[in-house]
Amino acid sequence: MLRTGLERVYRRGRKALKQARSEGSTQSLHESRKQVKYLQQAAAIAAGGSRPLKKLAKRAESVADRLGEDHDLAAVQARLAAFHGRTKAERKLIARIEARRAKLQRKALRQARRLYRKKPAAFLERMLPG
């Protein structure tokens, strides 16, 4: 049962990452974050004494943190753009937020590609041999 559940979570995460990479929308990035969080939680629960699963949980947490910060900045950016953005200082702040989001997304998506690089069967064999 553990194997089946972990495979399902991993497969959904790969699918969400693929969509986030192709779309790049705030919504698709948020969905990818949710799936990474599910993987992190599943790996943490299943880890026990398994070093690979503990490492996986830590890596997934790092990706989720970056995507979470990106989502928070997206909300701030949307509010600023809706109500402000008229003064030079406000436009400058929005530009800084955009730059920070771009950097967070690059790093998070690069880490996520490494996290999900294996196909589900190979991933499971590495994490839960036998």
C-alpha positions as CSV (number, residue, x, y, z in Angstrom):
1,M,0.0,0.0,0.0
2,L,2.9,2.4,0.8
3,R,4.4,1.7,-2.6
4,T,1.2,2.4,-4.4
5,G,0.5,5.6,-2.5
6,L,4.0,6.9,-3.0
7,E,3.9,6.1,-6.7
8,R,0.6,8.0,-7.1
9,V,1.9,11.1,-5.3
10,Y,5.1,11.0,-7.3
11,R,3.3,10.6,-10.6
12,R,1.0,13.5,-9.9
13,G,3.9,15.6,-8.9
14,R,5.7,14.9,-12.2
15,K,2.5,15.8,-14.1
16,A,2.1,19.1,-12.2
17,L,5.7,20.0,-12.8
18,K,5.4,19.4,-16.5
19,Q,2.4,21.7,-16.6
20,A,4.1,24.3,-14.5
21,R,7.1,24.3,-16.7
22,S,5.0,24.6,-19.9
23,E,2.5,27.2,-18.6
24,G,4.5,29.1,-16.0
25,S,1.3,30.5,-14.6
26,T,0.8,31.3,-10.9
27,Q,-1.9,28.7,-10.7
28,S,0.2,25.9,-12.3
29,L,3.2,26.8,-10.1
30,H,0.9,26.7,-7.0
31,E,-0.4,23.3,-8.0
32,S,3.1,22.0,-8.4
33,R,3.9,23.3,-4.9
34,K,1.0,21.5,-3.5
35,Q,2.1,18.2,-5.1
36,V,5.7,18.7,-3.9
37,K,4.3,19.2,-0.4
38,Y,2.4,16.0,-0.7
39,L,5.6,14.2,-1.8
40,Q,7.5,15.7,1.1
41,Q,4.9,14.7,3.6
42,A,4.6,11.1,2.2
43,A,8.4,10.7,2.2
44,A,8.7,12.0,5.8
45,I,6.1,9.6,7.0
46,A,7.5,6.6,5.1
47,A,11.2,7.4,5.9
48,G,11.6,5.6,9.1
49,G,15.3,4.8,8.9
50,S,15.5,5.2,5.1
51,R,18.2,7.7,4.3
52,P,17.0,8.2,0.6
53,L,13.5,9.0,1.8
54,K,14.8,11.5,4.4
55,K,16.9,13.1,1.7
56,L,13.9,13.2,-0.7
57,A,11.7,14.9,2.0
58,K,14.4,17.5,2.6
59,R,14.8,18.3,-1.1
60,A,11.0,18.4,-1.6
61,E,10.7,20.8,1.3
62,S,13.2,23.1,-0.3
63,V,11.3,23.2,-3.6
64,A,8.0,23.8,-1.8
65,D,9.5,26.7,0.2
66,R,10.7,28.4,-2.9
67,L,7.4,27.9,-4.7
68,G,5.6,29.1,-1.6
69,E,7.6,32.3,-1.5
70,D,6.9,32.8,-5.2
71,H,3.1,32.4,-4.6
72,D,3.2,34.9,-1.7
73,L,5.0,37.4,-3.9
74,A,2.5,36.8,-6.7
75,A,-0.3,37.8,-4.4
76,V,1.5,40.9,-3.3
77,Q,2.3,41.8,-6.9
78,A,-1.3,41.4,-8.0
79,R,-2.5,43.6,-5.2
80,L,0.0,46.3,-6.0
81,A,-0.7,46.2,-9.7
82,A,-4.5,46.4,-9.1
83,F,-4.5,49.3,-6.7
84,H,-1.2,51.0,-7.3
85,G,1.6,51.0,-9.9
86,R,1.2,54.6,-10.8
87,T,4.2,56.2,-9.2
88,K,7.8,55.5,-10.1
89,A,8.5,53.9,-6.7
90,E,5.5,51.6,-7.0
91,R,6.6,50.5,-10.5
92,K,10.1,49.9,-9.2
93,L,8.8,47.8,-6.4
94,I,6.7,45.7,-8.8
95,A,9.8,45.2,-11.1
96,R,11.8,44.0,-8.1
97,I,9.1,41.6,-7.1
98,E,9.0,40.3,-10.7
99,A,12.8,39.8,-10.7
100,R,12.7,38.0,-7.3
101,R,9.9,35.7,-8.6
102,A,11.8,34.9,-11.7
103,K,14.8,33.8,-9.7
104,L,12.7,31.8,-7.2
105,Q,11.0,30.0,-10.1
106,R,14.2,29.2,-11.9
107,K,15.7,27.7,-8.8
108,A,12.6,25.8,-7.7
109,L,11.9,24.4,-11.2
110,R,15.6,23.3,-11.5
111,Q,15.4,21.6,-8.1
112,A,12.0,20.0,-9.0
113,R,13.4,18.6,-12.3
114,R,16.1,16.8,-10.3
115,L,13.5,15.7,-7.8
116,Y,11.2,14.2,-10.5
117,R,13.8,13.2,-13.0
118,K,13.2,9.4,-12.7
119,K,10.2,7.7,-14.0
120,P,7.9,6.4,-11.3
121,A,9.1,2.8,-11.5
122,A,12.8,3.7,-11.2
123,F,12.0,6.2,-8.5
124,L,10.2,3.5,-6.4
125,E,13.0,1.0,-6.9
126,R,15.5,3.6,-5.5
127,M,13.3,4.6,-2.6
128,L,11.7,1.3,-1.7
129,P,13.9,-1.5,-3.1
130,G,12.5,-5.0,-3.2
